[in-house]
Amino acid sequence: MLYKLFQSAQSETEFDELLRLTFTENERAMMLERWKIFDAFDQGMSQREVSKEVPCSIVTATRGAKVYRENKTVIQRFLEIWRQE
C-alpha cells in the first residue's frame, strides 16, 4: 500500500510533499541522519568518528552501525543512488 502511494509521486516536488504529509519534520531529519550514518560507515569511519561527522549521539551511531553490518550489501546498493546527488 505505501509502496504504491510513494511510487505515485510524479516529481521530486510531489515526493517531498508526500514526505511532509506522512512524516514529521523530526522523522524526516532522522531518516536523513540514518543515511548519513550509513554513508560514513561505508567510508570506513569508526562509531566515534561517525558521531562527530554526522553529528549524532554515540548511541545513534551504534544503532546505525548494527543496521549497517546486518544489511551492508543492500545499503551499499542504495548508497550508490544516494551519492549521485
Secondary structure, DSSP 8 states (H G I E B T S, - for coil): -HHHHHHT--SHHHHHHHHHHHS-HHHHHHHHHHHHHHHHHHTT--HHHHHHHTT--HHHHHHHHHHHHHTHHHHHHHHHHHTT-
